[in-house]
C-alpha cells in the first residue's frame, strides 16, 4: 500500500524517508524498532548497501559517496528498521512501518514541499 503524502514530480515521487534494514547477524532484534540514523551513519549505511560490480573502482566509489551525500542533502530522513527475522511477524513489521509513516509528517521533516 502506497501512502500518498508527497506530490509527484512527473511520473516520480520524491523520496521523503528511507528505511534501512539492520544486520540481523550483527545486531539481532527481538522486537520491531524504527530508529533515526544520524547523517554520517546514514551516508555510510547507504554506501555499504549499494552493489558495486567492481569494488576497486575508485572513481565509481567516489561517485557513489557523492550521490549518497546529495541524496541526504535534500533533507531525506533515514531510519534503521530492526525486526525479528520471523516470517510470521512480517504483517506486524508492515503495520509498524505504516503506522510510523502515518504518524510522522515525513514531508515536513524531509523538507519536501507538499
C-alpha positions in Angstrom: 0.0 0.0 0.0 1.4 3.4 -1.0 0.9 6.3 1.3 0.1 9.3 -0.8 1.9 12.1 1.1 4.2 13.6 -1.5 3.4 15.4 -4.7 4.5 13.6 -7.8 7.2 15.1 -10.0 6.4 13.9 -13.4 6.0 10.1 -13.1 8.1 10.0 -10.0 7.5 10.7 -6.3 10.3 12.4 -4.3 11.8 10.2 -1.6 10.9 11.5 1.8 12.0 8.8 4.0 14.3 5.8 3.7 14.3 2.7 5.9 17.5 0.7 6.0 17.3 -2.8 7.4 19.5 -3.7 10.3 22.0 -6.5 10.0 20.4 -9.4 12.0 23.8 -11.2 12.2 25.5 -8.2 13.9 22.5 -6.9 15.8 19.7 -9.5 16.2 16.4 -7.9 17.2 13.7 -9.4 19.4 11.3 -6.5 18.7 10.4 -4.2 15.9 12.0 -0.8 16.1 12.4 2.3 13.9 15.4 4.4 14.9 16.6 7.7 13.3 20.1 7.4 11.8 22.5 10.4 12.1 23.8 11.9 8.9 27.3 10.3 8.9 26.0 6.9 9.7 23.2 7.3 7.1 25.8 8.2 4.4 28.0 5.2 5.2 25.0 2.8 5.5 23.6 3.8 2.1 27.0 3.3 0.5 27.5 0.0 2.2 24.2 -1.3 1.0 24.9 -0.4 -2.7 26.0 -3.2 -5.0 29.2 -2.4 -6.9 30.4 -4.8 -9.6 34.0 -3.6 -9.1 34.6 -2.5 -5.5 38.1 -1.5 -6.5 36.8 1.1 -9.0 37.8 4.3 -7.1 36.0 6.7 -9.4 32.7 4.8 -9.1 33.1 4.6 -5.4 33.6 8.4 -5.2 30.6 8.9 -7.4 28.5 6.7 -5.1 29.6 8.6 -2.0 28.8 11.9 -3.8 25.4 10.7 -4.9 24.5 9.5 -1.4 25.6 12.8 0.0 23.5 14.7 -2.5 20.5 12.5 -1.6 21.0 13.2 2.1 21.4 16.9 1.4 17.8 17.0 0.1 16.7 16.5 3.7 15.9 12.8 3.3 15.3 11.2 6.7 16.9 7.8 7.2 15.8 5.3 9.7 17.1 1.9 10.7 14.4 -0.7 10.7 15.1 -3.6 13.1 12.8 -6.6 13.4 12.9 -10.3 14.3 13.6 -12.3 11.2 10.5 -14.3 11.6 8.1 -14.6 8.6 5.2 -14.9 10.9 5.8 -11.4 12.1 6.0 -9.7 8.7 2.5 -8.3 8.9 3.5 -6.7 12.2 6.5 -5.2 10.6 4.4 -3.8 7.8 1.9 -2.4 10.3 4.7 -0.7 12.3 6.1 0.9 9.2 2.7 2.1 8.0 1.9 3.4 11.5 5.2 5.2 11.6 4.7 6.9 8.2 1.1 7.8 9.0 2.0 9.3 12.4 5.1 11.2 11.2 5.0 14.1 8.8 7.8 12.8 6.6 7.2 15.5 4.0 7.7 18.3 6.6 10.6 16.5 8.3 12.4 15.9 5.0 11.9 19.5 3.8 9.8 18.3 0.8 7.3 20.8 -0.5 3.7 19.4 -0.4 
